[in-house]
Amino acid sequence: MKLEAYLFFPGTTGEAVEFYKDAFGGQLTITKRGDVDPSASEADKGQIINALLETPEFRLRASDRGDCTSTTQNRVALTIMGSDEPRLRKIFDALSDGGTVDSPLEKQFWGDTFGTLTDRYGINWQVNIEATKP
């Protein structure tokens, strides 16, 4: 069993997943409705029904969905954890481009460096850089 994040966007999936690809790297595959549904209307053919960003560490999926908005959601945050501080700082900066840093990456009382942000698409992220253990 595995758990994957699946994000929904109001017609902006293509630009959002390209943004995430720039931040994380990896291989991006996009399937549009018109690619697989010959009965799709002209208006629906360009809708992304599945985007998959695969990196060595994780997979992120996304699609267009007519009943969602770009309003920031506050019930879920995607969390990135690791010990590669330069890489995680670079990802934090990339994700915050055009978004809002809710709390900057700073050393925390539990010993790790932690920060939160909301990206330009309204997705909440947490980055936790694990402290080097002696």
N, C-alpha and C positions, 0 to 999 in steps of 0.2 A: 504494500500500500504506500502511496505517496500523496502529499497534499501540494497542489499547485495554485497559485494566484491567478484569477481570471478577472480582468478588468473590463468594464463596459464604458463606452464613450458615446456621446450624442453626435455621431457622424465624424468624429475627429480621430478615429483609431489609427489611421495611416500615419498622420503626423505625430501622434503620441508614441507609437511603437518605434518610429524612426528616432525620436528624441531619446527613448530608453536604450535603443541600440547604440546611439552615440555615447551615452553615459556608461553603459556596461560592456559594450562590445558584444560579440556573439553572432549567431546566424539567425536571420529573420526570414520567416516564410509567411506569406499572406495569401489567404484564399478569399476571393470575392464571391458573392452570391452568383453572379453571372458566370463564373468559372464552373460551377457545379449544378446549377439549376436552370435548365433550358426554358422553363416556364416563367422565370423572373421577369418582372416588368422592366422597362428601360430605366425607370427611376430607381429600382432596387438592384440592378445588375452591379453597380459600383460599391454597394455596401460590403464592408468587410465582415465576413461571418466567422473567421478565425484567423488570428495572427498569432504566431508562435515565435518567441525570442528564446533561443537556446544558447546557454552559456555553459562552461564547464561546471559551474556551481549550481545553477538553477534553470528552470523554465518558467517563462511568464507568458500568459495567454491574454488575448483581448479581442473584442469585437464591437461593432457598431450596434447600438440598440436604441430604438425610437422612444422608449419610455424612460430614459435616463437624462440627467442634466449635467452640466459642468459644475454644479454647486459642490463645494467641498463637503466630503463626508467625514464625520468624526467618530464613527464606531469602529473602524478598522485602520490599522497602519501596517504597511509592509516594513519588515525589519531586516536589516542587513547586519550581520555580525561576523567578525573576523579579527585577525591580528595584523593584517597587512595595512598599517596606518597610512602610508602614502597613497595606496590604491583606494582605500575607503574615504580618505579626505577628498580625493579627486572625484569619486562618485558623488559624495555629498555636495560638492561644489557644482558638479554638472546637473544634478537633479534640482538644485535650488535656483539655477539660471531661469529667470522669468517667473519664479515662484516666491515663496515666503519662508524665510528661516524662522521657525517658531522658537527654537532654542539652539544656539550655536554649539558646535562641537567643542565640548569642554570636559576637563577632568572632573569626574563625579566622586561622591563620597564612597561609592563601592569600589573605586579604583580604576574603572574603565573610563574611556572618553566617549561621550554620548551627546547626540544632538538630534533634533527633529526638524522636519520641514514639510511644507505642502508644495508640491510641484505645480507647474503652470496649468496642469490639467485637473487640479483639485484632489490629487492623490496624496495621502499622508504617508510619510516615510520616517523611520527611525534608523539611525546608524549608530552602532555600538562597536567601538574599537577596544578589543579586549586588552587589558593590561598584561604586560609581560610578567609572568610569574617567576620569582627567583628560584 
